[in-house]
Amino acid sequence: MKLTLDIDEETAAKVSKIAAAKDMTVEAMVEEYLRGIANSHAASRLERITKFRDALERTEDEARIINLNRDDIYDRPYRFYYGE
C-alpha cells in the first residue's frame, strides 16, 4: 500500500534526522510504527470485539423468535379436564 503524508517542513526535517540517526528511512519508521499499532493489544481486542459482534448478529438473524403465552409455556393438561 502506498501512503502519502503531508507534514510541515520543520517536522519533516526533524524526522529525517531521527531516521538517519537510527540508520532507517522515514518510510521504514512509519511502517514500524504502524505495524506496532496493528499488533498491539488494543488492535487484538478490537478484532475480538468485531468477531463477537459479527457472531451475535449472525445468531440473531438465524434465530426464530417464538411468542409463547403462559399456557403454551407450562404443561396444562388439567384445562381439558375442567373445561378451562
Backbone as a ProteinNet text record, in pm:
[ID]
protein_1_A
[PRIMARY]
MKLTLDIDEETAAKVSKIAAAKDMTVEAMVEEYLRGIANSHAASRLERITKFRDALERTEDEARIINLNRDDIYDRPYRFYYGE
[TERTIARY]
85.4	0	89.1	53.5	129.3	53.5	126.7	67.3	139.6	64.7	123.5	89.3	191	171.9	202.8	127.1	150.2	185.7	315.5	361.6	445	455.7	529.5	679.6	751.6	894.7	977.5	942.7	1019	1008.6	888.4	867.7	938.7	928.3	994.6	1145.9	1204.7	1349.2	1388.6	1311.9	1340.9	1330	1225.7	1204.4	1315.1	1357.3	1465.7	1594.8	1623.3	1743.4	1733.3	1617.4	1597.6	1612	1552.6	1561.9	1707.2	1781.6	1922.2	2003	1973.5	2044.4	2016.1	1898.6	1862.4	1900.8	1964.9	2002.6	1878.8	1774.4	1646.4	1598.9	1500	1432.2	1308.4	1256.2	1132.4	1021	1019.8	920.1	926.2	1047.6	1064.3	1017.9	1043.5	998.1	845.6	781.6	634.9	578	638.6	592	607.4	719	742.4	639.1	611.8	514.5	375.7	333.8	201.5	190.6	297.9	298.1	280.3	346	331.4	188.4	122.7	-17.6	-104.5	-79.9	-161.2	-146	-30.2	-4.7	-26	-74.6	-90.7	-208.4	-213.5	-323	-456	-456.9	-580.8	-636	-548.4	-593.9	-648.6	-582	-627.7	-764.2	-781.1	-908.9	-1018.1	-987.9	-1085.4	-1125.7	-1030.4	-1059.5	-1151.7	-1125.6	-1210.5	-1352.1	-1362.7	-1494.2	-1570.5	-1501.9	-1565.7	-1614.1	-1532.3	-1572.9	-1693.1	-1694.7	-1806.6	-1934.6	-1926.2	-2044.5	-2097.1	-2006	-2047.5	-2119.8	-2065.3	-2127.3	-2264	-2274.7	-2401.7	-2506	-2466	-2559.7	-2604.7	-2512	-2548.6	-2647.7	-2622.9	-2710.5	-2849.7	-2856.9	-2986.6	-3060.8	-2988.3	-3052	-3104.3	-3031.9	-3069.7	-3175.6	-3185.4	-3278.4	-3422.2	-3511.2	-3652.8	-3707.3	-3782.6	-3843.7	-3981.6	-4003.1	-4128.6	-4201.3	-4320.8	-4401.3	-4491.9	-4469.9	-4549.3	-4625.2	-4746.1	-4818.2	-4797.3	-4853.4	-4831	-4878.3	-4993.5	-5045.6	-4956.7	-4894.2	-4804.4	-4676.4	-4631.7	-4505.2	-4519.9	-4629.1	-4648.9	-4740.8	-4713.6	-4799.4	-4927.9	-5040.2	-5167.2	-5272.8	-5248.8	-5347.6	-5479.7	-5478.5	-5599.8	-5704.5	-5667.5	-5766.2	-5864.3	-5814.5	-5901.8	-6002.9	-5961.3	-6049	-6154.2	-6116.7	-6205.7	-6270.6	-6251.8	-6317.2	-6258.7	-6138.5	-6075	-6005
-117.5	0	122.6	214.2	338.1	442.8	518.8	617.9	749.7	857.2	990.2	1071.1	1130.9	1214.9	1359.2	1449.2	1591.5	1650.9	1673.3	1729.8	1854	1937.5	2062.9	2036.6	2132.2	2117.5	2095.9	2167.4	2156	2013.7	1960.5	1824.6	1724.2	1742.9	1652.3	1651.5	1768.1	1776.6	1704.6	1724.2	1658.7	1506.7	1460.4	1317	1256.3	1328.7	1279.2	1261.8	1354.8	1344.1	1223.9	1205.3	1092.1	960.9	954.5	833	804.4	907.8	889.3	840.2	893.1	850.9	703.8	655.4	515.2	427.1	487.3	416.5	355.6	438.1	397.9	507.1	473.6	575.8	619.6	735.1	781.7	682.1	629.6	529.8	406.9	360.2	243.3	274.4	396.4	435.2	435.8	491.8	497.2	356	272.3	134.4	59.6	77.8	13.4	59.5	188.4	244.5	186.7	185.2	134.5	-15.5	-89	-232.9	-255.1	-172.6	-182.2	-159.2	-61.8	-35.9	-154.5	-206.4	-318.2	-443.1	-462.7	-582.1	-558.7	-442.7	-408.8	-482.7	-479.4	-541.3	-477.1	-345.5	-275.5	-323.7	-344.6	-393.7	-535.4	-617.7	-754.7	-754.4	-667.4	-656.9	-610.2	-511.5	-461.9	-572.1	-652.7	-763.7	-865.8	-897.6	-992.6	-938	-809	-746.3	-750.7	-721.8	-724.5	-864.4	-966.1	-1104.2	-1142.4	-1099	-1128.7	-1064.3	-937.1	-867.8	-933.2	-974.4	-1043	-1173.6	-1249.5	-1376.4	-1351	-1248.1	-1214.1	-1176.3	-1097.3	-1058.3	-1179.7	-1270.3	-1390.9	-1475	-1486.3	-1564.9	-1503.3	-1371.6	-1304.7	-1322.2	-1317.3	-1333.9	-1476	-1573.4	-1713.1	-1759.4	-1690.5	-1732.8	-1698.5	-1788.9	-1760.7	-1710.6	-1605.3	-1553.1	-1616	-1680.6	-1750.7	-1679	-1636	-1570.5	-1674.7	-1702.2	-1800.2	-1730.8	-1778.5	-1727.8	-1824.6	-1793.4	-1873.2	-2018.3	-2037.8	-2173.3	-2254.5	-2188.1	-2258.6	-2302.6	-2221.4	-2250	-2366	-2365.1	-2467.3	-2577.5	-2697.8	-2809.3	-2797.7	-2773.9	-2751.9	-2854.2	-2982.8	-3082.8	-3070.5	-3013.6	-3005.4	-2917.6	-2824.7	-2736	-2814.1	-2926.9	-3006.2	-3085.1	-3121.4	-3197.4	-3109.6	-2984.4	-2896.8	-2791.1	-2799.5	-2707.3	-2567.2	-2552.8	-2420.1	-2395.2
0	0	0	-81	-87.7	-7.2	73.8	161.5	142.2	129.7	115.6	239.4	299.4	417.5	381.7	435.2	415.7	551.3	573.9	701.4	673.5	772.4	753.6	742.9	686.1	658.4	785.4	891.2	1016	1072.9	1076.4	1125.8	1036.6	906.8	812.3	833.1	857.5	879.6	1008.8	1113.7	1241.9	1229.5	1163.2	1147.5	1061.2	958.1	872.2	951.4	1041.1	1125.2	1219.8	1277.8	1368.9	1292.7	1173.5	1092.5	1054.4	1017.3	980.9	1100.4	1218.4	1339.5	1370.7	1334	1356.5	1238.7	1138.7	1016.2	949.1	942.5	882.3	788.3	708.3	630.3	706.5	668.4	730.6	699.1	578.9	539.7	630.6	660.4	747.2	889.4	935.4	1069.9	1078.2	976.2	975	968.3	882.8	871.3	1003.6	1071.3	1201.2	1304	1304.7	1398	1372	1244.9	1211.4	1237.7	1214.3	1243.7	1394.6	1474.5	1620.1	1664.7	1602.9	1636.4	1596	1475.9	1425.4	1511.4	1571.8	1652.6	1801.7	1837.3	1978.6	2040.6	2171.3	2246.4	2209.6	2190.3	2156.9	2023.1	1925.6	1795.4	1808.1	1888.7	1910.8	1978.9	2075.5	2147.1	2051.9	1969.9	1873.5	1776	1733.4	1643.1	1709.4	1837.2	1909	1926.7	1956.1	1972.6	1840.4	1731.2	1599.5	1565.9	1592.7	1566.7	1652.1	1778.4	1867.7	1816.4	1777.5	1726.5	1598.8	1510.8	1388	1420.6	1514.7	1554.7	1616.9	1697.2	1760.9	1656.9	1558.2	1452.6	1371.7	1340.2	1266.3	1347.1	1476.7	1563.7	1568.8	1580.9	1585.6	1453.6	1342.1	1211.4	1193	1246.3	1229.3	1329.5	1440.9	1546.6	1507.2	1542.1	1524	1656.1	1650.6	1772.1	1785.1	1896	1920.2	2033.8	2006.4	2109.4	2172.8	2298.3	2371.4	2483.2	2508.4	2624	2740.6	2853.3	2973.9	2957.2	2894.7	2875.1	2781.4	2685.7	2594.7	2665.3	2758.3	2826.3	2924.3	3002.8	3104.1	3051	3092.6	3055.2	3135.4	3069.6	3138.1	3094.8	3118.6	3075.6	3151.7	3274.8	3354.8	3290.6	3205.5	3145.6	3055.6	3002	2918.1	3003.8	3124.7	3214	3278.1	3305.4	3380.2	3292.4	3164.8	3074.9	3071.9	3116.1	3116.2	2985.2
[MASK]
++++++++++++++++++++++++++++++++++++++++++++++++++++++++++++++++++++++++++++++++++++

